[in-house]
Amino acid sequence: MAERAALEELVRLQGERVRGLKQQKASAEQIEEEVAKLLKLKAQLGPDEGKQKFVLKTPKGTRDYSPRQMAIREKVFDVIISCFKRHGAEVIDTPVFELKETLTGKYGEDSKLIYDLKDQGGELLSLRYDLTVPFARYLAMNKLTNIKRYHIAKVYRRDNPAMTRGRYREFYQCDFDIAGQFDPMIPDAECLKIMCEILSSLQIGDFLVKVNDRRILDGMFAICGVPDSKFRTICSSVDKLDKVSWEEVKNEMVGEKGLTPEVADHIGDYVQQHGGVSLVEQLLQDPKLSQNKQALEGLEDLKLLFEYLTLFGIADKISFDLSLARGLDYYTGVIYEAVLLQTPVRPGEEPLGVGSVAAGGRYDGLALEEKVRTTETQVLVASAQKRLLEERLKLVSELWDAGIKAELLYKKNPKLLNQLQYCEEAGIPLVAIIGEQELKDGVIKLRSVASREEVDVRREDLVEEIKRRTSPALRIC
């Protein structure tokens, strides 16, 4: 008995160690090592025939709701649904689980939080992580291009729950999406208007909506010297700035993700700025940021967005915040997040944020259907400016001579957007973009159609890079 009691004490202490490491957010490797020790100790302990424990409890990260709480929920949903319908939305529903391959690769670093289900009937399934990717699958299956829809349902995340901070493993999302091709920023402005209408109607306190643009973030990372391959992981670090200090974020960037302190400091100069349209105009004059094409497009769209928000009467509720990153991989443009503000305890003190209560953003090209390719074209030769037909013809000829399957549009001065759209429609995986600056630098900008990532490749290395990226073993397309 004494030996068993000593072993039980070791199990208890080891369990406390594991919990402590999780709370400290230790590395996954360290936690796994200590969990393995705990399981080994429990195996030595074996079953205790004298004890029959049966604990009545809800699983971690879930809770029951009483009739009173359900009455409050119903009133909240009524307000939200009423607003969605006022803006012309239809309602849909989708299964609580999806094929695992439907969800794979859509959530960046958060993909590890997806609940996988045991194989049943020959299909690998996962519980839905959000309502957006199932919506994209719904659009593709039903061949829909335009719809304004809402969907209120439970989603599931294999997260480390923190009930006191509202972090659950099972919770409701209330989604509103506008799918289709529209002029810039008009639907985005309506989504922000809806968010403000709902939060005002619920009368839950003062709030602020932070906005940013993923193109501005990517442009900022580029001019600061962040390698392309680290954009998403650094984006995830920046997104923590609403919870931890800049110094902690910087330490993560440098210590865990391999940035130099100089690059991290350069990022810090930008991401600690926030304001209104005046900050947008200030950054449009930034000598480095304004020279980055992606950042410039994002800033110009944000300036237009603020014009529409002013017309909607909600510009005073919106803050342009360069630290807002939104970790999900599928966002491609404007992103936003609403936070509740607490009233200062004493005059002159800053309001304290109590966390995000609503969020969203623009996502282009979240297509889930398999395109049937009718050609084997590997790359489209495109131009970023006018009067570059001769250069396009030279390059496509070089590629043909090297055995690369290549095309170009038969127009003198095609718009870059039309060339990119042609690639998406035809299933062409790569675009080789010629521009005046690229010609001067002796490089070609190679763009992945699927990920939209662009890299400069020296002209003499282009053939080899295209072959590497389109190798069947890599399945880049």
Protein Blocks (a to p, Z undefined) as FASTA:
>chain_A
ZZmmmmmmmmmmmmmmmmmmmmnopafklmmmmmmmmmmmmmmnopafkbccddddddeh
iacddfklmmmmmmmmmmmmmmmmmnopacddddfbdcfklmgoplojmlmmpccdddeh
hiacdddfblmlmmmmmmmmnopabdcddddddddddddddfknopafbdcddddddedd
ddehklmmmmmmmmmmmmmmnonoccddddddfklmmmmmmmnopafklmmmmmmmmmmm
mmmcfklmmmmmmmmnopafklmmmmmmmmmgccdfklmmmmmmpmklmmpmklmmmmmm
mmmmmmmmmmnopmmmpccdfkbnolafkbcbdcdddddddddfbghiacddebjfbdcd
ddehiafbdcddfbfcfbdcddfbehilmmmmmmmmmmmmnopacddddbfblcfklmmm
mmmmnopabdcdddfklmmnopacdddfklopacdddfklmmmmmmmmmgmklomZZ
